[in-house]
Amino acid sequence: MRWSQLLGAAVLAALFGFGSANTQAEEPGSAARAVLVTGASSGIGRRTTELLAERGFYVYAGARKQEDLDALDAIDNVAAVRLDVTVQDEIDAAVERIRAEGRGLFGVVNNAGVAVLAPLIELDETDLDFQFDVNVYGPFRISKAFAPLLMESRGRIVNISSISGVLSGELYGAYSMSKHAVEAYTDSLARELGHFDVKVIGVEPGNYSTDIGRNVLQRLEERGYDPSKSIFADNMERMIAGMADYNEPTENSPPPDDVAEAVFDALSSEAPKEHYMVVPVQRQADYTIRKALEEVVRFNEGHRYTLSREQLIAMLDELLAESRR
Ligand SMILES: NC(=O)c1ccc[n+]([C@@H]2O[C@H](COP(=O)([O-])OP(=O)(O)OC[C@H]3O[C@@H](n4cnc5c(N)ncnc54)[C@H](OP(=O)(O)O)[C@@H]3O)[C@@H](O)[C@H]2O)c1
């Protein structure tokens, strides 16, 4: 018998409020559930931190700069934690602190992320390392370090992936590769930690106005990048101009409130979905669903085990029925 079973569901439920279908994080008469959000200084991480704290979670909010830590500490129900997801010592210190504070930990939101913009044949290996160090090794390090606390609480991990975990656009190759890796990581980890009643959930946002574009541009500038030297000069210049507008809310890229709502649902619903695609407009959903269907067609064609149209539709109906159960 596993040690988590030995602890007993009743004790865990009393400690962490686990197992209730509430819409508030806090059960009457019980302590607030504690969660950690990485990359809480801006964008999706900041909005998620605010929403979870408003709805009764106690949020450990990871950030790197002192001004961001101070701003997060000023929010009710939020405790800022100095946390760079590429620095193992800071991760270890965060685990130690959270364990010492005695609230336990019900959830981790692996949100910290960066984007690298470059044609793959011109991409420096150091830039690819940077992309994977934050977006892929970051969640890997964080989830590994906090797994014992999450297994004690039979808690949840929410990985902020992207529709780029399905799509593979030009000039976004490094970013798409990292988010495809996050998708695979999420699904494998979900199977493994499912044995310990820990749920692992992927959230796939479309475009939302955050600081991500500004951060891409800042890094290109720091590295003295000159798009006119690229063999994709026109496309790179267009992309860079688009990035400059990324933090301005538009219909196609609104503030990330819906993403924060999806994370809240993933952490509070009794039966959360395994994946939450959250997009602001139909077109972004269409691209993504179409790409997934293209893969179905691609895998089905040109070999001796091809399924008929009827068999494919029967399989689709079966999956739709399962997902609506
Ligand atoms: N915005 C979108 O349209 C969109 C769409 C799909 C997925 N996403 C994903 O959403 C997540 C959040 O991005 P965002 O759009 O909200 O961008 P953002 O505003 O730039 O936020 C990124 C956050 O990650 C933090 N971060 C970067 N490197 C870090 C590191 N080494 N250690 C710890 N934190 C680090 C940043 O902290 P600093 O302030 O210290 O740099 C910031 O808090 C990312 O995983 C991104 O890929 C975004």
The ligand as an ORCA input file, in Angstrom:
! r2SCAN-3c Opt
* xyz 0 1
  N       0.573     35.549    -24.182
  C       0.189     34.593    -24.987
  O      -0.451     34.843    -26.017
  C       0.510     33.170    -24.669
  C      -0.079     32.173    -25.468
  C       0.177     30.845    -25.182
  C       0.992     30.514    -24.121
  N       1.567     31.494    -23.360
  C       2.410     31.066    -22.255
  O       2.006     31.703    -21.070
  C       3.084     31.748    -20.149
  C       3.197     33.151    -19.581
  O       3.569     34.056    -20.613
  P       2.938     35.502    -20.776
  O       2.341     35.559    -22.116
  O       2.140     35.855    -19.594
  O       4.267     36.381    -20.881
  P       4.980     37.414    -19.893
  O       4.049     38.526    -19.538
  O       6.266     37.760    -20.574
  O       5.259     36.556    -18.597
  C       6.291     35.611    -18.538
  C       6.613     35.356    -17.089
  O       7.630     34.351    -17.025
  C       8.672     34.828    -16.191
  N       9.951     34.233    -16.478
  C      10.717     34.304    -17.592
  N      11.854     33.627    -17.426
  C      11.829     33.090    -16.177
  C      12.694     32.304    -15.417
  N      13.872     31.895    -15.882
  N      12.324     31.948    -14.167
  C      11.129     32.351    -13.660
  N      10.280     33.139    -14.315
  C      10.620     33.505    -15.565
  C       8.666     36.335    -16.400
  O       9.360     36.934    -15.315
  P      10.295     38.260    -15.478
  O       9.343     39.416    -15.419
  O      11.212     38.171    -14.316
  O      10.984     38.131    -16.796
  C       7.172     36.596    -16.381
  O       6.689     36.613    -15.065
  C       4.314     31.289    -20.939
  O       4.585     29.937    -20.648
  C       3.872     31.451    -22.381
  O       4.571     30.595    -23.244
  C       1.344     32.818    -23.617
*
